[in-house]
Amino acid sequence: MTLLRLDNLTVRRGPCAVLSHVSLTVGAGECVGLIGPNGAGKTTLMRAALGLMPAEGTASLAGLTAAARAAQAAWLPQSPQIAWPVSVRHLVSLGAMARGRPADHPTVQRALDRMALGPFAGRTANGLSGGEQARVLIARALAQDTPLLMADEPTAGLDPAQQIRTMRVFRDLAAEGHSVVVSLHDLGLAARHCTRIIVLHAGGVAADGPPDAVLTDALMARVFGITAYRAETAAGAVFFPMDTVAP
Ligand SMILES: Nc1ncnc2c1ncn2[C@@H]1O[C@H](COP(=O)(O)OP(=O)(O)OP(=O)(O)O)[C@@H](O)[C@H]1O
């Protein structure tokens, strides 16, 4: 089942097209890593896909009412700061309430558990550390319990264990039949946990497919200007950026 379809999506910022004629679909069961250098258009693509900014072409979610979109897709923007002095449980429950569900809906506790926030549930959200606040905002998006989750650099600021746990949660969601589109700068996390990687570069999709097919030496040099180390281990594939290459 297709959960997101973009047809010929073009987004202009000032005189330049940040994205030009991008077409893709995302189906149920996929954990899609959206990667690309700074400024490649990852945030732009996700916001335009959700109808949160003007674009030419078609995005399947863009024409929906806010309520209909909230039933289809949860959006986790880049900034992880919480301004409101409300409890963690209350803030996470806002995800359920966005779907018209009660604050004590089972999805709220499930989201708190998934992000290991049980001990924090009664704490005031804006009194938590930066990484703890980031986990709370991920939990709020999870509590929305939508077919599609779009998350913009959700692992930024998380410690290594929480990064891995978060990516496992996304992969588990995909295995349960949801789909996740997650922008990442950590190529190792993307290689290890995503079922599919889409590379944005120069206004378009430079590559799209399974991690080992996409993260080639040629693409690393051309798009990111780096070399990478890769290995197969008993615990799975390892991918690590090693050095810059001359342009
Ligand atoms: N309001 C704006 N006016 C003009 N250009 C903009 C505006 N907002 C963003 N841009 C440009 O659009 C391009 C894409 O930005 P976007 O935030 O989508 O990139 P990104 O891939 O998410 O980058 P990063 O990895 O740094 O977060 C960038 O070159 C940026 O400078």
The ligand as an SDF file (V2000), in Angstrom:
LIG
                    3D

 31 33  0  0  0  0  0  0  0  0999 V2000
   13.5250   30.8420    3.3260 N   0  0  0  0  0  0  0  0  0  0  0  0
   14.4630   30.4840    2.4520 C   0  0  0  0  0  0  0  0  0  0  0  0
   14.8630   31.2850    1.4510 N   0  0  0  0  0  0  0  0  0  0  0  0
   15.7960   30.9120    0.5530 C   0  0  0  0  0  0  0  0  0  0  0  0
   16.4000   29.7140    0.5980 N   0  0  0  0  0  0  0  0  0  0  0  0
   16.0530   28.8660    1.5770 C   0  0  0  0  0  0  0  0  0  0  0  0
   15.0760   29.1950    2.5480 C   0  0  0  0  0  0  0  0  0  0  0  0
   14.9440   28.1500    3.3850 N   0  0  0  0  0  0  0  0  0  0  0  0
   15.8080   27.2070    2.9560 C   0  0  0  0  0  0  0  0  0  0  0  0
   16.4630   27.6420    1.8780 N   0  0  0  0  0  0  0  0  0  0  0  0
   17.4850   26.8920    1.1240 C   0  0  0  0  0  0  0  0  0  0  0  0
   16.9170   25.6940    0.6530 O   0  0  0  0  0  0  0  0  0  0  0  0
   17.9330   24.7030    0.6000 C   0  0  0  0  0  0  0  0  0  0  0  0
   17.4160   23.4090    1.2240 C   0  0  0  0  0  0  0  0  0  0  0  0
   17.2320   23.6110    2.6170 O   0  0  0  0  0  0  0  0  0  0  0  0
   16.8030   22.4130    3.5420 P   0  0  0  0  0  0  0  0  0  0  0  0
   16.6160   22.9620    4.9140 O   0  0  0  0  0  0  0  0  0  0  0  0
   15.6690   21.6830    2.9270 O   0  0  0  0  0  0  0  0  0  0  0  0
   18.0900   21.4590    3.4710 O   0  0  0  0  0  0  0  0  0  0  0  0
   18.4760   20.1930    4.3160 P   0  0  0  0  0  0  0  0  0  0  0  0
   18.8810   19.1360    3.3450 O   0  0  0  0  0  0  0  0  0  0  0  0
   17.3780   19.8320    5.2590 O   0  0  0  0  0  0  0  0  0  0  0  0
   19.7490   20.7280    5.0730 O   0  0  0  0  0  0  0  0  0  0  0  0
   20.4210   20.3940    6.4950 P   0  0  0  0  0  0  0  0  0  0  0  0
   21.0460   19.0420    6.3620 O   0  0  0  0  0  0  0  0  0  0  0  0
   21.4530   21.4720    6.6350 O   0  0  0  0  0  0  0  0  0  0  0  0
   19.3600   20.4620    7.5630 O   0  0  0  0  0  0  0  0  0  0  0  0
   19.1640   25.2790    1.2850 C   0  0  0  0  0  0  0  0  0  0  0  0
   20.1090   25.6400    0.3120 O   0  0  0  0  0  0  0  0  0  0  0  0
   18.6370   26.4950    1.9990 C   0  0  0  0  0  0  0  0  0  0  0  0
   19.6150   27.5030    2.0630 O   0  0  0  0  0  0  0  0  0  0  0  0
  1  2  1  0
  2  3  1  0
  2  7  2  0
  3  4  2  0
  4  5  1  0
  5  6  2  0
  6  7  1  0
  6 10  1  0
  7  8  1  0
  8  9  2  0
  9 10  1  0
 10 11  1  0
 11 12  1  0
 11 30  1  0
 12 13  1  0
 13 14  1  0
 13 28  1  0
 14 15  1  0
 15 16  1  0
 16 17  2  0
 16 18  1  0
 16 19  1  0
 19 20  1  0
 20 21  2  0
 20 22  1  0
 20 23  1  0
 23 24  1  0
 24 25  2  0
 24 26  1  0
 24 27  1  0
 28 29  1  0
 28 30  1  0
 30 31  1  0
M  END
$$$$
